[in-house]
């Protein structure tokens, strides 16, 4: 109990230790709906989460005094349930110490990938795909957004254009959208920072939702990484830019109704009030499970309808982190999770680089760019550049390395997707290149050669889909 303000008595309760329980859901606290208790008065200090409660004339007012014990009792029950829930999940949490990393010059794809499939997207004047691309792949379809939105079959045959850019009621207004195919409901979704535009797979416009009012309701200027989860539900990360945001994650439906809000527990005072804070996140869906990680945070969560459960905790031993960060902040460590499959996590750690975490053998492997593919290539505008391709060295068919593409969503068949422009493939695949490769699957190599013989430099991109072991 501490001193109060304005005749109010302040009482602080330790709800949880953030060291041992990094995720605390307040939905169970909010359901008490008691006036003196307000979750907005929750705060973190010294790695503990406190609830601050004010009472008027606590000692002199018996009603408030009884209410004090009532709240204390409910908080006690909440604490027990939180501890119980934590113990149930504790044994299932994956813990990754990033200081214990096995560093290699390269990692062969055949060690972790069982097969590679190439899908050349049909090229015509009706479906020209550019450089900036977002992708969604399912069992039967491929949806591509590159200033325009195109639907292809799983084999790469062009089906139809979806919507158009414009100011009409059924148009999309931006140049960049994340895309998602929901085959169960025959729906397609285009999502960016300001709106969701929904179409049927037939191309028929269904609905448009603007985020301005929804963002205001959760006290933020805009929502980040909007993603379709399941059925009529979407989710988004709320950027922590001021250090005082009450919420960090939202689940909502296409009607704009909030299904659940997850409170923010990362509070901080900005070192420089004039500096914009970037606190981005990764949101993934694998086997219909929703995963969420803030980049400089140390926990990957699985998100359920009403709670977040730690799935992976990264041990940043000997490393400093600071929540008031921007990219390249000297104290910030970004851990991105560009790919999740059954037995592996693809990680990009700012202090290490590309890594693959093997769940079965509990090992973290870091690998550098493929030195065999340090090349100078000619671009269509006749300029040249020298580059090293990152990713798994492709010893399966002798092709280019595999690196999961950002802003891509693929089905639940234990696969990740990569994409190469046609001119990159044509410039790299020479007899000299193939002579340097150790090829494990001669039949797959023949299929790759056939694809290359039919490919023109100005064709649409080629998808590279890897099935992991």
C-alpha positions as CSV (number, residue, x, y, z in Angstrom):
1,X,0.0,0.0,0.0
2,X,1.4,3.4,-1.0
3,X,0.5,7.0,-0.7
4,X,-2.4,8.2,-2.9
5,X,-3.5,11.3,-4.7
6,X,-6.5,13.6,-4.1
7,X,-7.6,11.7,-0.9
8,X,-7.3,8.4,-2.7
9,X,-5.3,5.5,-1.3
10,X,-3.2,3.5,-3.8
11,X,-2.8,-0.2,-3.4
12,X,-0.5,-2.3,-5.7
13,X,-0.8,-6.0,-6.3
14,X,1.9,-8.1,-7.9
15,X,0.0,-10.1,-10.5
16,X,2.8,-11.9,-12.1
17,X,6.5,-12.1,-12.6
18,X,7.4,-11.3,-16.2
19,X,10.5,-13.4,-16.0
20,X,8.6,-16.6,-15.3
21,X,5.3,-15.8,-17.0
22,X,5.9,-13.6,-20.0
23,X,2.3,-13.5,-21.1
24,X,-0.5,-12.5,-18.8
25,X,-4.1,-12.3,-20.1
26,X,-6.4,-9.8,-18.5
27,X,-9.6,-11.2,-19.9
28,X,-10.2,-13.1,-16.7
29,X,-9.6,-9.9,-14.7
30,X,-11.8,-7.7,-16.9
31,X,-14.7,-10.1,-16.4
32,X,-15.0,-9.0,-12.8
33,X,-16.1,-5.5,-14.0
34,X,-15.6,-3.8,-10.7
35,X,-15.6,-0.1,-10.7
36,X,-12.5,0.6,-8.5
37,X,-10.4,-1.8,-10.6
38,X,-9.4,-0.7,-14.0
39,X,-6.9,-2.7,-16.2
40,X,-5.6,0.5,-17.5
41,X,-3.8,0.9,-14.2
42,X,-1.7,-2.2,-14.9
43,X,2.0,-1.5,-15.3
44,X,5.4,-3.3,-15.3
45,X,8.3,-2.5,-13.0
46,X,11.4,-4.5,-12.2
47,X,10.2,-7.5,-14.3
48,X,6.9,-7.7,-12.3
49,X,3.4,-6.9,-13.4
50,X,1.4,-4.8,-10.9
51,X,-2.2,-3.9,-10.7
52,X,-2.7,-0.4,-9.2
53,X,-6.1,0.1,-7.4
54,X,-7.3,3.3,-5.9
55,X,-9.8,3.5,-3.0
56,X,-11.4,6.6,-1.5
57,X,-10.9,6.9,2.3
58,X,-10.1,3.2,2.5
59,X,-9.6,3.1,6.3
60,X,-12.7,5.2,7.1
61,X,-15.1,3.7,4.6
62,X,-16.1,0.1,5.6
63,X,-17.8,-0.5,2.2
64,X,-14.5,0.2,0.4
65,X,-12.7,-1.9,3.0
66,X,-14.9,-4.9,2.3
67,X,-14.6,-4.2,-1.4
68,X,-10.8,-4.2,-1.0
69,X,-10.9,-7.8,0.3
70,X,-13.3,-8.8,-2.4
71,X,-10.9,-7.6,-5.1
72,X,-8.0,-9.2,-3.2
73,X,-9.8,-12.5,-3.2
74,X,-10.5,-12.3,-7.0
75,X,-6.9,-11.4,-7.7
76,X,-5.8,-14.3,-5.6
77,X,-8.0,-16.6,-7.7
78,X,-6.6,-15.0,-10.9
79,X,-3.1,-15.5,-9.7
80,X,-3.8,-19.2,-9.0
81,X,-5.3,-19.7,-12.4
82,X,-2.4,-17.9,-14.1
83,X,0.1,-20.1,-12.3
84,X,-1.9,-23.2,-13.1
85,X,-2.1,-22.3,-16.7
86,X,1.6,-21.5,-16.8
87,X,2.6,-24.9,-15.3
88,X,0.4,-26.7,-17.9
89,X,2.3,-25.0,-20.8
90,X,5.7,-24.8,-19.2
91,X,6.8,-28.3,-20.3
92,X,5.8,-27.6,-23.9
93,X,7.7,-24.4,-24.3
94,X,10.7,-24.5,-26.7
95,X,13.7,-22.6,-25.3
96,X,16.3,-21.4,-27.8
97,X,19.6,-20.0,-26.5
98,X,20.9,-17.9,-29.4
99,X,24.5,-17.9,-28.0
100,X,24.6,-21.7,-28.6
101,X,24.5,-21.6,-32.4
102,X,26.2,-23.9,-34.8
103,X,27.7,-21.7,-37.5
104,X,28.2,-23.1,-41.0
105,X,29.3,-21.6,-44.3
106,X,26.2,-23.1,-45.9
107,X,23.4,-25.6,-45.2
108,X,22.4,-28.1,-47.8
109,X,18.7,-28.2,-48.7
110,X,18.7,-32.0,-48.7
111,X,19.3,-32.0,-45.0
112,X,16.0,-30.5,-44.2
113,X,13.9,-30.5,-47.4
114,X,12.4,-33.6,-49.0
115,X,11.4,-32.1,-52.3
116,X,11.3,-28.9,-54.4
117,X,8.5,-28.0,-56.9
118,X,8.7,-25.1,-59.4
119,X,5.6,-23.3,-60.7
120,X,6.1,-21.0,-63.6
121,X,3.3,-18.4,-63.7
122,X,1.7,-18.1,-67.1
123,X,2.7,-14.9,-68.9
124,X,0.3,-12.8,-71.0
125,X,-0.6,-9.2,-71.4
126,X,-3.6,-9.8,-69.1
127,X,-1.4,-10.9,-66.1
128,X,2.0,-9.2,-66.1
129,X,3.5,-9.5,-62.6
130,X,6.0,-7.0,-61.4
131,X,8.9,-7.0,-58.8
132,X,7.1,-6.2,-55.6
133,X,5.0,-9.3,-54.9
134,X,2.9,-10.8,-52.1
135,X,1.7,-14.4,-52.4
136,X,-0.9,-16.8,-51.1
137,X,-0.8,-20.5,-52.1
138,X,-3.4,-23.2,-51.4
139,X,-4.0,-26.7,-52.7
140,X,-5.8,-25.4,-55.8
141,X,-4.8,-21.7,-56.3
142,X,-2.1,-19.1,-56.3
143,X,-3.0,-15.5,-55.5
144,X,-0.5,-12.8,-56.5
145,X,-0.6,-9.1,-55.7
146,X,1.9,-6.8,-57.6
147,X,0.0,-3.5,-58.0
148,X,-2.7,-5.6,-59.6
149,X,-4.2,-8.8,-58.2
150,X,-4.1,-12.1,-60.2
151,X,-5.5,-15.5,-59.5
152,X,-3.7,-18.5,-61.0
153,X,-4.3,-22.2,-60.7
154,X,-1.9,-24.3,-58.5
155,X,-0.1,-25.3,-61.8
156,X,0.4,-21.6,-62.7
157,X,-2.3,-21.2,-65.3
158,X,-3.9,-17.7,-65.3
159,X,-7.5,-17.7,-64.2
160,X,-8.7,-14.1,-63.7
161,X,-7.8,-10.7,-62.5
162,X,-9.3,-9.8,-59.1
163,X,-10.6,-6.3,-58.7
164,X,-8.9,-3.2,-59.8
165,X,-7.2,-0.1,-58.4
166,X,-9.5,2.9,-58.2
167,X,-11.9,4.9,-56.1
168,X,-15.0,2.9,-56.8
169,X,-16.9,1.0,-54.0
170,X,-15.4,-2.4,-55.1
171,X,-11.9,-1.1,-55.9
172,X,-8.7,-1.3,-53.9
173,X,-6.9,2.0,-53.4
174,X,-3.3,1.1,-52.6
175,X,-0.3,-0.3,-54.3
176,X,0.7,-2.9,-51.7
177,X,-1.5,-5.5,-50.1
178,X,-1.1,-8.8,-48.3
179,X,-3.3,-11.5,-49.9
180,X,-5.0,-14.6,-48.5
181,X,-7.0,-17.3,-50.1
182,X,-9.6,-19.0,-47.9
183,X,-10.7,-22.1,-49.9
184,X,-13.2,-23.2,-47.3
185,X,-15.4,-20.2,-47.8
186,X,-14.3,-19.5,-51.4
187,X,-13.1,-16.1,-50.4
188,X,-10.0,-13.9,-51.3
189,X,-8.8,-11.1,-49.1
190,X,-6.6,-8.1,-49.9
191,X,-5.2,-6.4,-46.7
192,X,-3.1,-3.4,-46.1
193,X,-2.6,-0.7,-43.4
194,X,-5.9,1.0,-44.2
195,X,-8.4,-1.5,-45.5
196,X,-9.5,-5.1,-46.2
197,X,-11.2,-5.8,-49.5
198,X,-13.0,-9.1,-49.8
199,X,-13.8,-10.9,-53.0
200,X,-15.1,-14.3,-53.9
201,X,-12.8,-16.7,-55.8
202,X,-15.1,-16.0,-58.8
203,X,-13.9,-12.4,-58.7
204,X,-17.2,-11.0,-57.3
205,X,-16.8,-8.1,-54.9
206,X,-18.1,-8.9,-51.4
207,X,-17.2,-6.2,-48.9
208,X,-14.7,-3.5,-48.0
209,X,-13.7,-2.5,-44.4
210,X,-11.8,0.6,-43.5
211,X,-9.5,0.6,-40.4
212,X,-9.7,4.2,-39.4
213,X,-12.5,3.9,-36.8
214,X,-11.2,0.6,-35.6
215,X,-7.7,2.0,-35.0
216,X,-9.2,4.9,-33.1
217,X,-11.0,2.5,-30.8
218,X,-7.8,0.9,-29.7
219,X,-5.8,4.2,-29.4
220,X,-3.5,3.8,-32.4
221,X,-3.0,5.6,-35.7
222,X,-2.9,2.4,-37.8
223,X,-2.8,-1.3,-37.5
224,X,0.2,-3.5,-38.5
225,X,0.4,-6.8,-40.3
226,X,-3.3,-7.4,-40.8
227,X,-3.8,-11.1,-41.4
228,X,-6.8,-13.3,-42.1
229,X,-6.9,-16.1,-39.5
230,X,-10.0,-18.3,-39.9
231,X,-13.6,-18.0,-40.9
232,X,-14.6,-14.3,-40.6
233,X,-11.8,-13.5,-38.2
234,X,-8.8,-11.2,-38.7
235,X,-5.9,-10.2,-36.5
236,X,-3.4,-7.4,-36.3
237,X,-0.5,-6.1,-34.2
238,X,-0.8,-2.7,-32.6
239,X,2.5,-0.8,-33.0
240,X,4.0,0.2,-29.6
241,X,5.2,3.7,-30.6
242,X,4.8,5.8,-27.5
243,X,5.6,3.2,-24.8
244,X,2.1,3.7,-23.3
245,X,-0.2,1.8,-25.6
246,X,-2.8,-0.2,-23.5
247,X,-3.1,-3.0,-26.2
248,X,-0.8,-4.8,-28.5
249,X,-2.9,-7.3,-30.5
250,X,-6.4,-7.4,-31.7
251,X,-8.8,-10.0,-33.2
252,X,-11.8,-8.6,-35.1
253,X,-14.2,-9.6,-37.8
254,X,-15.1,-8.2,-41.2
255,X,-17.9,-6.2,-39.7
256,X,-15.4,-4.3,-37.6
257,X,-16.5,-5.9,-34.3
258,X,-13.7,-6.4,-31.8
259,X,-13.6,-10.1,-30.8
260,X,-10.7,-9.7,-28.3
261,X,-8.0,-7.3,-27.3
262,X,-4.7,-8.4,-25.8
263,X,-3.1,-6.0,-23.4
264,X,0.3,-4.6,-23.8
265,X,2.8,-5.3,-21.0
266,X,5.8,-3.6,-22.6
267,X,5.8,0.0,-21.1
268,X,8.8,2.3,-21.3
269,X,9.9,5.9,-21.3
270,X,11.3,7.0,-24.7
271,X,14.9,8.0,-24.6
272,X,14.2,10.5,-27.3
273,X,10.6,11.8,-27.4
274,X,11.0,13.0,-31.0
275,X,12.2,9.6,-32.3
276,X,9.6,7.3,-34.0
277,X,9.6,3.9,-32.4
278,X,9.3,0.9,-34.7
279,X,8.1,-2.2,-33.0
280,X,7.1,-4.5,-35.8
281,X,6.0,-8.1,-35.6
282,X,5.7,-11.4,-37.4
283,X,2.2,-13.1,-37.7
284,X,2.1,-16.6,-39.1
285,X,-0.6,-19.3,-39.6
286,X,0.5,-22.9,-39.8
287,X,-1.9,-25.8,-39.6
288,X,-4.6,-23.3,-38.8
289,X,-2.7,-22.2,-35.7
290,X,-2.0,-18.5,-35.3
291,X,1.5,-17.4,-34.2
292,X,2.7,-13.9,-33.1
293,X,6.1,-12.4,-32.3
294,X,7.2,-8.9,-31.8
295,X,10.6,-8.5,-33.5
296,X,12.7,-7.3,-30.5
297,X,10.7,-9.4,-28.1
298,X,12.0,-12.8,-26.8
299,X,8.8,-14.8,-27.1
300,X,6.9,-16.5,-30.0
301,X,3.3,-17.0,-28.9
302,X,0.5,-19.2,-30.2
303,X,-2.7,-17.1,-30.2
304,X,-6.1,-18.6,-29.2
305,X,-9.4,-16.8,-29.2
306,X,-9.0,-15.5,-25.7
307,X,-5.3,-16.0,-24.7
308,X,-1.7,-16.1,-25.9
309,X,0.5,-19.0,-24.9
310,X,4.3,-19.0,-25.1
311,X,5.4,-21.4,-27.8
312,X,9.1,-20.4,-28.1
313,X,11.2,-18.3,-25.7
314,X,14.6,-17.0,-27.0
315,X,17.3,-16.8,-24.4
316,X,19.3,-13.6,-25.2
317,X,22.1,-14.3,-22.8
318,X,24.9,-11.7,-22.8
319,X,22.8,-9.6,-25.1
320,X,21.2,-6.2,-24.4
321,X,17.7,-5.4,-25.5
322,X,15.9,-2.1,-25.3
323,X,12.1,-1.6,-26.0
324,X,12.6,1.9,-27.2
325,X,14.1,0.9,-30.5
326,X,14.4,1.6,-34.1
327,X,16.2,-0.5,-36.7
328,X,19.9,-0.6,-36.0
329,X,19.5,0.7,-32.5
330,X,22.7,-0.5,-30.8
331,X,20.8,-2.3,-27.9
332,X,18.1,-3.9,-30.1
333,X,18.2,-7.5,-31.2
334,X,15.6,-8.3,-33.9
335,X,14.5,-12.0,-34.2
336,X,12.3,-12.5,-37.2
337,X,10.4,-15.7,-37.9
338,X,9.8,-15.8,-41.7
339,X,8.9,-19.5,-41.8
340,X,7.2,-22.1,-39.5
341,X,6.9,-25.8,-40.4
342,X,6.3,-28.9,-38.4
343,X,9.9,-29.6,-37.4
344,X,11.7,-26.4,-38.1
345,X,11.6,-22.7,-37.5
346,X,13.3,-20.4,-40.0
347,X,14.8,-17.5,-38.1
348,X,16.6,-14.2,-39.0
349,X,18.5,-12.9,-36.0
350,X,20.0,-9.4,-36.5
351,X,23.2,-10.3,-34.7
352,X,23.7,-13.7,-36.5
353,X,21.8,-13.8,-39.8
354,X,19.7,-16.7,-41.3
355,X,19.2,-19.6,-39.0
356,X,17.2,-22.8,-38.9
357,X,16.1,-24.3,-35.6
358,X,15.7,-28.1,-35.6
359,X,12.9,-28.9,-33.1
360,X,13.6,-32.6,-33.0
361,X,17.3,-32.3,-32.2
362,X,17.1,-29.0,-30.3
363,X,19.9,-27.3,-32.4
364,X,20.2,-23.9,-33.9
365,X,22.1,-23.7,-37.2
366,X,23.3,-20.5,-38.8
367,X,24.4,-20.3,-42.4
368,X,25.9,-17.6,-44.6
369,X,25.2,-16.6,-48.2
370,X,25.9,-19.3,-50.8
371,X,29.5,-18.4,-52.0
372,X,29.0,-20.7,-55.0
373,X,26.4,-18.2,-56.3
374,X,28.3,-14.9,-56.1
375,X,27.6,-13.6,-59.5
376,X,27.4,-10.6,-61.8
377,X,24.2,-10.7,-63.8
378,X,22.7,-8.5,-66.5
379,X,19.3,-6.9,-65.8
380,X,16.7,-6.0,-68.4
381,X,17.7,-2.3,-68.3
382,X,21.3,-3.4,-69.3
383,X,22.7,-2.5,-65.8
384,X,24.6,-5.1,-63.8
385,X,25.0,-5.9,-60.1
386,X,27.0,-8.4,-58.1
387,X,25.2,-10.3,-55.4
388,X,25.3,-13.3,-53.2
389,X,22.2,-15.4,-52.9
390,X,21.1,-16.3,-49.3
391,X,19.3,-19.4,-48.3
392,X,19.8,-23.2,-48.3
393,X,22.2,-24.4,-50.9
394,X,20.2,-26.3,-53.4
395,X,21.9,-29.7,-53.7
396,X,18.6,-31.4,-54.5
397,X,18.3,-30.3,-58.2
398,X,21.2,-27.9,-58.5
399,X,19.0,-24.8,-58.7
400,X,19.2,-21.6,-56.8
401,X,19.1,-21.4,-53.0
402,X,15.9,-21.6,-51.1
403,X,14.9,-18.6,-48.9
404,X,11.3,-18.2,-47.6
405,X,9.7,-15.1,-49.1
406,X,8.4,-12.5,-46.8
407,X,4.7,-11.6,-47.1
408,X,3.9,-15.0,-48.4
409,X,1.2,-17.4,-47.1
410,X,1.2,-21.1,-48.1
411,X,-1.1,-24.0,-47.3
412,X,-0.6,-26.4,-44.4
413,X,1.4,-29.1,-46.3
414,X,4.6,-28.4,-44.4
415,X,5.8,-26.2,-47.2
416,X,7.4,-22.7,-47.6
417,X,7.5,-20.7,-50.8
418,X,10.3,-18.7,-52.5
419,X,10.1,-16.7,-55.7
420,X,12.6,-15.9,-58.4
421,X,12.2,-13.5,-61.4
422,X,12.6,-15.3,-64.7
423,X,15.6,-13.2,-65.8
424,X,17.5,-14.2,-62.5
425,X,17.0,-17.9,-63.4
426,X,18.0,-17.5,-67.0
427,X,21.2,-15.6,-66.1
428,X,22.3,-18.0,-63.4
429,X,21.7,-21.4,-64.8
430,X,24.6,-22.1,-67.1
431,X,26.6,-25.3,-67.7
432,X,29.4,-23.8,-65.6
433,X,27.0,-23.3,-62.8
434,X,25.6,-26.9,-62.9
435,X,29.2,-28.3,-63.1
436,X,29.9,-26.8,-59.7
437,X,26.9,-28.4,-58.0
438,X,26.6,-31.7,-56.2
439,X,23.1,-32.9,-57.2
440,X,21.3,-35.5,-55.1
441,X,18.2,-36.0,-57.3
442,X,19.0,-36.4,-61.0
443,X,15.3,-36.6,-62.0
444,X,14.5,-33.3,-60.2
445,X,17.5,-31.8,-62.1
446,X,16.0,-33.0,-65.4
447,X,12.7,-31.3,-64.6
448,X,14.5,-28.1,-63.7
449,X,16.4,-28.1,-67.0
450,X,13.1,-28.6,-68.9
451,X,11.6,-25.6,-67.1
452,X,14.6,-23.5,-68.0
453,X,14.4,-24.5,-71.7
454,X,10.8,-23.2,-71.8
455,X,11.4,-20.0,-69.9
456,X,12.0,-16.6,-71.4
457,X,13.8,-13.8,-69.5
458,X,10.7,-11.5,-69.7
459,X,8.3,-14.2,-68.4
460,X,6.5,-13.9,-65.1
461,X,8.2,-15.1,-61.9
462,X,8.6,-18.7,-61.0
463,X,7.5,-20.0,-57.5
464,X,9.9,-22.4,-55.8
465,X,7.9,-24.5,-53.2
466,X,9.9,-26.6,-50.7
467,X,8.4,-29.4,-48.7
468,X,10.2,-29.8,-45.4
469,X,11.0,-33.1,-43.7
